[in-house]
Amino acid sequence: MPFSKDITWSSVEGKEFLRIDYRNVRDDSVATKVTQQAYDVSIDRPDKSLRVLLVVNGGKITPATMRSMLKMGKGIQPKIKKSAVVGAVGMLSLLLRVYVSSTGSKIRFFTDESTALQYVLSDD
């Protein structure tokens, strides 16, 4: 299945990463669709192979939508090598921290996209 423009595979110096763009997503159905598509393109990857950059500036979701995202998040965690989120503030930051607590995610929070990408691409 083709995926949305909000989900892109990119490569820097031979290191592939998945960029998931939730910028200005304020509709729960769109957030759920993007999450489902990201899950679908990632679930068959080997364990500890995914590098993920989430960009959420201006995004907004409800707690109910976060609960549905938690189900997918728990299933995808073994696949993730490194992940970072950029732009989480306010209620979205709180909901993402609930996500981290519930899924065991090791996602790191950043305010700057280039710094977040450096982290995702690093091998340490």
C-alpha positions as CSV (number, residue, x, y, z in Angstrom):
1,M,0.0,0.0,0.0
2,P,1.4,3.4,-0.9
3,F,1.9,5.6,2.2
4,S,1.1,9.3,2.7
5,K,3.4,12.2,2.0
6,D,3.6,12.5,5.8
7,I,5.7,9.4,6.0
8,T,9.0,9.4,4.2
9,W,12.1,7.1,4.2
10,S,15.3,9.1,3.9
11,S,19.0,8.3,4.1
12,V,21.9,10.3,5.4
13,E,25.4,8.9,5.0
14,G,24.0,5.5,4.4
15,K,21.8,5.5,7.5
16,E,18.1,5.1,6.7
17,F,15.4,6.7,8.9
18,L,11.7,7.1,8.8
19,R,10.4,10.7,9.1
20,I,6.8,10.9,10.3
21,D,5.3,14.4,9.9
22,Y,2.5,15.2,12.2
23,R,3.0,19.0,11.9
24,N,-0.2,20.9,12.3
25,V,-2.2,17.7,12.4
26,R,-5.2,18.6,14.5
27,D,-7.7,16.0,13.3
28,D,-7.7,12.7,15.2
29,S,-8.7,10.7,12.1
30,V,-5.7,12.0,10.2
31,A,-3.3,11.4,13.2
32,T,-4.6,7.8,13.4
33,K,-4.2,7.3,9.6
34,V,-0.6,8.5,9.6
35,T,0.2,6.4,12.6
36,Q,-1.3,3.3,11.0
37,Q,0.6,3.8,7.8
38,A,3.8,4.3,9.7
39,Y,3.2,1.1,11.6
40,D,2.4,-0.8,8.4
41,V,5.6,0.3,6.6
42,S,7.7,-0.6,9.8
43,I,6.3,-3.7,11.3
44,D,8.2,-6.1,9.0
45,R,11.6,-4.6,9.7
46,P,14.1,-6.5,11.7
47,D,14.2,-5.8,15.5
48,K,16.4,-2.9,16.6
49,S,16.7,-1.6,13.0
50,L,14.3,1.4,12.8
51,R,15.5,5.0,13.2
52,V,12.5,7.3,13.6
53,L,12.1,11.0,13.6
54,L,8.7,12.4,14.5
55,V,7.9,16.0,13.9
56,V,4.8,17.2,15.7
57,N,5.1,21.0,15.8
58,G,1.5,22.5,16.0
59,G,-0.1,19.1,16.3
60,K,-2.9,18.2,18.6
61,I,-4.7,15.0,19.4
62,T,-7.1,13.8,22.1
63,P,-6.4,11.3,24.8
64,A,-8.8,8.9,23.1
65,T,-6.6,8.9,20.0
66,M,-3.5,8.5,22.0
67,R,-5.0,5.3,23.5
68,S,-5.5,3.9,20.1
69,M,-1.9,4.8,19.2
70,L,-0.6,3.0,22.3
71,K,-1.8,-0.3,20.9
72,M,0.3,0.1,17.8
73,G,3.2,1.6,19.8
74,K,3.6,-1.4,22.0
75,G,3.8,-3.7,19.0
76,I,6.5,-1.6,17.2
77,Q,8.9,-0.9,20.1
78,P,11.1,-4.0,19.5
79,K,11.8,-2.7,15.9
80,I,13.1,0.7,17.0
81,K,16.8,1.3,17.3
82,K,16.5,5.1,18.0
83,S,13.7,7.6,18.0
84,A,13.2,11.3,18.5
85,V,10.3,13.7,18.6
86,V,10.5,17.4,17.8
87,G,8.1,20.1,18.8
88,A,6.0,18.4,21.5
89,V,4.6,21.1,23.8
90,G,1.7,21.5,26.2
91,M,-0.9,18.7,26.2
92,L,0.8,16.9,23.3
93,S,4.0,16.7,25.3
94,L,2.0,15.2,28.3
95,L,0.3,12.7,26.0
96,L,3.6,11.6,24.5
97,R,5.0,11.1,28.0
98,V,2.1,8.8,28.7
99,Y,2.9,7.0,25.5
100,V,6.5,6.6,26.6
101,S,5.4,5.3,30.0
102,S,2.9,2.8,28.6
103,T,4.9,1.4,25.7
104,G,8.4,1.4,27.1
105,S,9.6,3.7,24.3
106,K,13.0,5.2,24.6
107,I,12.1,8.2,22.5
108,R,14.0,11.4,23.2
109,F,12.4,14.9,23.1
110,F,14.0,17.8,21.2
111,T,13.1,21.3,20.3
112,D,15.4,21.4,17.2
113,E,14.9,19.1,14.2
114,S,18.6,19.1,13.2
115,T,19.7,18.1,16.7
116,A,17.0,15.4,16.8
117,L,18.2,14.0,13.5
118,Q,21.8,13.9,14.6
119,Y,20.7,11.9,17.6
120,V,18.6,9.5,15.5
121,L,21.5,8.9,13.1
122,S,24.2,8.5,15.8
123,D,25.4,5.0,16.8
124,D,25.9,5.7,20.5
